[in-house]
Amino acid sequence: MGSAIAIGPGFLRGDVDADTMATTMVDAVQAYVAAEKADGRDGSPLDSDAARLMPVLQELITCGGGYLAGRCDADCVARTMTELVGEFGGPDAQGESASRAPQSGSTAGAA
């Protein structure tokens, strides 16, 4: 999740394209799942902090995967990342605006 949050402000400023952002979102969840399996866990939350992380991981994979599959657009990714950066991004991420998010060069997800 950290990798997606780390590049989120750049995406919202227009420095990172939507394809890269969505791929990073999906990769972050896949990395989490791989780490869980490597540690012999099944992904079930071990405590309340981990339980609060589950909906975030679900949002990352759903939004990022939906964009990559052409089911949503860069604005949708921007809305998700605005929320996540605002919640987890720390003081440097405050004030970022989804309205400044870049549009993908492709037509994937265009509605």
N, C-alpha and C positions, 0 to 999 in steps of 0.2 A: 504494500500500500504506500510505503514511503516514497517509492520512485514516482508514482503517479502524483502524489501531493507535491513532491519536489519540483516537477516540471509544470504543474498546474498554473502557477503564476505566469510563467513564460507563455503558456498557451493562451491565457486570458489577455495577455498584452499583445498577442499576435506574433510572438517570437517562435512559437512551435505550431506546426500545422495539426489539423484535426486527425489526420491519419496516424501521425506519431503519437498524439495524445491517446487515442483510442487503443492503439496497440500497446502502449505502456500500461493502460488501465487493465487490459486483459492479462498482460505479462505479469503484473503485480499479483493478481489473484492466483495465477498458475504457479508463481514462485512460492506463495504462501502455502498452497496445497502441497507442493513438492516438499517443502520444508517440514510440514506436518507429517507427511508419509515417511520422510527420512528419519524423523524422530520417533517413529513407531506409533504416531497418533492418527486418529481417524478424522480430525478436524472439528470434533466436538469441543465446544468452549470449556476451558478448564476453570474459569472464574468469571466474575461479573464483567471485568474489563474485556475479556475475550468475547463474552456474549454480546457486548455492545459493538464489537468489531464485525460481527457476522452480517448485519444489514448493510454495512459499508462495503464489505467485500462483494455482497450480492449486487449492490448498485454499480460497483465498478465493472463487474463482469457483464451485467445486463446492458448497461449503457454502452460500454466500449464494444462489446460483442454485437450489440444491435447496430451501432454505427458501421462497424466493419462488414456486417451482413447487408447493409443498405436499408435497414428498417427505420433509421432515424438520421438526423442531420447534425452538422457541426454546432448548431445552436443548442440542440439537446445536450450534447457533450459539454458545452459551455455552461449550461444551467447546472448540470451535475457537478462539474468541477468548481463552479462558483460556491456552491454549498459546501463541498468537501474542503476546499482551500480555506474557506471562512471558518470552518469548524476545526480543522487540523493543521492549517498552514502557518499559524503563528502570526506575530505582529507584522512581519515583512509582507505578508500576503493581504493585509487589510486594504480595502479600497479598490481591489481589482473588480473589473466589471465584465460581465458576460457580453455586454453589447460591443466590446472591443475584441471579442474572440474572432479568430480567423475562420474564413470559410475554406473548406477543402477544395483542392483543385479538381477533384473528381466530382462526378454527378451522383456518387453512391449516396443513398439515403435522401436524395432530394424528393420532397413531397410536392 
